[in-house]
Structures are given as C-alpha cells and as structure tokens.
Amino acid sequence: AMGFQHRHCPASADHFPGNRIVLRENAMPYEPTYEELAQRVRELERELERHKQVGDEYRETEAILQAAMDHSPAGIAIADAPDGTLRYVNDAGLLIGGKSKEDLVDGVGIAQYVASWELLNLDGTPVEADDIPLARAIRHGETGDRQYVVRRKGGHDRIIWAHAAPIFNDAGRVTSGIVVFPDITEQKRAEEALRASEEKYRAITETAKDSIFCKDRDRRYTFVNRAMEKLLGPAAGLLGRTPEEMFDAESAATIREIDQIVLGGDAADAIRSLKIGGEERTFHTVQVPLRDASNAVVGIAGIVRDISELMNAEREKNIL
C-alpha cells in the first residue's frame, strides 16, 4: 500500500508499553518506486474495466427484459410495495383493460384495482381486493394465480389468467410485485364450445337406437353407447377388449377384415352376419377412421344397425 512506512533505523523511534510506537523527527518517509506506481495504475485500470463490463452487461440485460415486457402478447404489470401502486403496464395489458394509461395505471393502487380494471369473478360476482394475486404478492409475499373477467364497454369483456409473484430485496423484504395476465377469452370460448359439442354428441349417442362405438388402433373398444350395451352387455365388460375376446372366431374374423380397411384410412359400409348369444343376426355397419391433428389414423368410429328382422322379412317376401 502507498503511504509512509517505518524503516529500520535504531535512532528513529521509541517503543512504549502497549506496543505503541512514537516516530521521531528523523523518521524517513517511504517513497514508492515508478514500477510500483505503474503496477498500481494498471490494477486500477483493470478494476475500472471490470466495473464497466458489469455495468454494460447489466444495462444489456435490463434492455432485453424491458423489450420482452413491452412486446409480450400477455399483459404485464409491476406495482410497488406497500400500497401496490402500479408503475408499469405494457401495451398488451392496456389493450386488455380497454382504457387509457391514465385510467388504468396513474395513481392506481391495491384499493383501486377492482374499480379501475372493473374486475369480476368468472361467475360475475364482485372481486375482493385482497384476493387479487398481485395484491397478495405485495402484501403477503405469496405467488398465486386466478382467472377474472375484465368488464369492458359494449359487452366486449375479456377473460384473463393472472399469475403474480413478489419481488424481494437482498434483505428479504417485498419491494414490489409483478403480474402476467394473458387474455384467455378465445381459449375459454373454445372450451365452452367443445363442452357444448360433447354434451350434444353424448345426448345423441346415448339416445340413438343404433349401436355406436369407438376403437383405438389396437382395435380395443374405447366407447360404446347404451344401444351397444343392450346388444352386447354392460360397458364395463366391453371397454378395453378386442372383438377376438368377445365373438366367436368366424365373427371376429369378419370384424377384423372391416377394421383393417378402416385403419388403412378408408371408410367401410358393409352388411355382415355375426353370432350374438349363439344366434346369428345380420347388421349394417358403417365405420370411418378417427384421425389426430396430423391426420394420422388413431382409431375407428362405427354405427351398427340390426337389420335381422328386415332381412328375414325380405326372404319371406321372396319365398311368397
């Protein structure tokens, strides 16, 4: 280190109890050499360069995070503790809210979240401010998520899925909170449409007089309606089984031949005779391939109608 150091000079200092040293007038100052000064300057330059590099990396990281938040398709908001005053909402968030920054952000804290953003529970009931994930992140240090309706003018309400987390300082104290809230309106509508379609499909299949079934690629039954159960027995004894496990060898071979056509990608429309409970009966069967999103065949769907009485009537008519 630079400074004055005591050189070995017997007449220059006195030693006293307690290891104290008193310098006399003839003590000589330490003067660093040029090489020592140059070395120290180089060390300082390297230290400054390291600090500059860290600062540049920090600014680059900050710019990347800011760009990610600004251009995220999901809404993002940041609020300060302890009152939850919003200090940032990205453009996607403002678009979801359907209002200006002045209405949604400026001066808006936990106490104003519900009114400013017009939040409702999915069932239309009012939201309690302390139940909002961002509020709980700031007040209680919790991470959580919840779905809400954002009421907008003209009936253009949006449904969001808010995911919030607290932000802590080095001392472990909550200094702010962040919430990411994607707009899931279209997803919810698709789910509702699918649910309605499934209910309609179930109502049709369960009330149909024709037998309806589905099989996977291994030709195991995955679904049978009530008419199929009436024909072959309870579903518990049918699901997961193949025709070979349920029919005689000749009937199973007939079914297998048609199944293989359908698994090859073609529809099949056939009249076939099968033994059911030891009695030979005639069925009109229509089967089509089930495909996944990539258009690969993943199973079989079929409708079976018992036409035994019709065929018997036709035979009797021909005899007459």
LINTA-V850038 format. One record per residue. N is the residue number from 1. PSI is psi in radians with two decimals (none if undefined). Layout:
<<N PSI> <N PSI>>
This chain:
<<1 2.63> <2 2.68> <3 -2.91> <4 2.33> <5 2.60> <6 2.06> <7 2.82> <8 1.85> <9 1.73> <10 -0.59> <11 0.14> <12 -0.20> <13 2.68> <14 2.49> <15 2.34> <16 2.81> <17 2.59> <18 0.21> <19 0.47> <20 2.51> <21 2.27> <22 2.12> <23 2.47> <24 3.08> <25 -0.42> <26 0.18> <27 2.46> <28 2.27> <29 2.62> <30 2.24> <31 1.99> <32 2.65> <33 2.93> <34 -0.71> <35 -0.69> <36 -0.74> <37 -0.77> <38 -0.70> <39 -0.74> <40 -0.67> <41 -0.75> <42 -0.68> <43 -0.74> <44 -0.69> <45 -0.74> <46 -0.69> <47 -0.75> <48 -0.67> <49 -0.69> <50 -0.78> <51 -0.71> <52 -0.72> <53 -0.76> <54 -0.74> <55 -0.73> <56 -0.74> <57 -0.71> <58 -0.79> <59 -0.64> <60 -0.77> <61 -0.76> <62 -0.74> <63 -0.69> <64 -0.82> <65 -0.71> <66 -0.76> <67 -0.68> <68 -0.75> <69 -0.75> <70 -0.62> <71 0.16> <72 2.39> <73 -0.29> <74 2.60> <75 2.46> <76 2.33> <77 2.55> <78 2.35> <79 2.58> <80 2.52> <81 2.70> <82 -0.20> <83 -0.02> <84 0.40> <85 2.21> <86 2.34> <87 -0.13> <88 2.31> <89 2.24> <90 3.05> <91 -0.65> <92 -0.67> <93 -0.73> <94 -0.64> <95 -0.70> <96 -0.75> <97 -0.47> <98 0.37> <99 3.11> <100 2.89> <101 -0.65> <102 -0.66> <103 -0.58> <104 -0.39> <105 -0.93> <106 2.05> <107 0.23> <108 2.05> <109 -2.96> <110 -0.72> <111 -0.37> <112 -0.05> <113 -0.91> <114 -0.80> <115 -0.77> <116 -0.70> <117 -0.08> <118 1.05> <119 2.43> <120 2.68> <121 2.87> <122 -0.45> <123 0.09> <124 -0.02> <125 2.74> <126 2.64> <127 2.39> <128 2.30> <129 -0.70> <130 -0.16> <131 -0.17> <132 2.26> <133 -0.70> <134 -0.67> <135 -0.74> <136 -0.56> <137 -0.73> <138 -0.76> <139 -0.59> <140 -0.01> <141 0.48> <142 2.63> <143 2.30> <144 2.99> <145 2.74> <146 2.63> <147 2.47> <148 2.84> <149 2.29> <150 1.92> <151 2.22> <152 2.78> <153 2.64> <154 0.19> <155 0.24> <156 0.91> <157 2.63> <158 2.61> <159 2.24> <160 2.74> <161 1.76> <162 2.18> <163 2.01> <164 2.66> <165 2.58> <166 2.74> <167 2.17> <168 2.65> <169 -3.08> <170 -0.42> <171 -0.02> <172 0.24> <173 2.44> <174 2.11> <175 -0.39> <176 3.14> <177 2.70> <178 2.48> <179 2.35> <180 2.18> <181 1.54> <182 2.62> <183 1.98> <184 0.39> <185 -0.89> <186 -0.64> <187 -0.76> <188 -0.70> <189 -0.71> <190 -0.70> <191 -0.74> <192 -0.74> <193 -0.72> <194 -0.73> <195 -0.74> <196 -0.71> <197 -0.72> <198 -0.70> <199 -0.70> <200 -0.77> <201 -0.74> <202 -0.71> <203 -0.72> <204 -0.84> <205 -0.64> <206 -0.40> <207 -0.12> <208 2.51> <209 -0.40> <210 2.64> <211 2.32> <212 2.40> <213 2.84> <214 2.58> <215 2.71> <216 -3.04> <217 -0.38> <218 0.13> <219 0.44> <220 2.38> <221 2.23> <222 -0.26> <223 2.42> <224 2.47> <225 -3.11> <226 -0.64> <227 -0.65> <228 -0.67> <229 -0.69> <230 -0.58> <231 -0.77> <232 -0.23> <233 3.03> <234 2.56> <235 -0.59> <236 -0.49> <237 -0.03> <238 -0.74> <239 2.35> <240 -0.02> <241 2.71> <242 2.84> <243 -0.59> <244 -0.44> <245 -0.09> <246 -0.38> <247 2.91> <248 2.92> <249 -0.73> <250 -0.77> <251 -0.72> <252 -0.67> <253 -0.68> <254 -0.77> <255 -0.72> <256 -0.69> <257 -0.77> <258 -0.72> <259 -0.72> <260 -0.58> <261 -0.76> <262 -0.72> <263 -0.35> <264 -0.07> <265 0.01> <266 2.66> <267 2.73> <268 2.34> <269 1.92> <270 2.68> <271 2.20> <272 2.69> <273 2.31> <274 2.64> <275 2.10> <276 1.99> <277 0.60> <278 -0.10> <279 2.30> <280 2.25> <281 2.75> <282 2.37> <283 2.49> <284 2.08> <285 2.32> <286 2.15> <287 2.50> <288 2.68> <289 2.50> <290 2.32> <291 2.67> <292 -2.99> <293 -0.45> <294 0.13> <295 0.21> <296 2.48> <297 2.17> <298 -0.06> <299 -2.89> <300 2.43> <301 2.41> <302 2.70> <303 2.29> <304 2.25> <305 2.27> <306 1.98> <307 0.43> <308 -0.83> <309 -0.67> <310 -0.77> <311 -0.68> <312 -0.70> <313 -0.69> <314 -0.71> <315 -0.75> <316 -0.69> <317 -0.69> <318 -0.60> <319 -0.74> <320 none>>
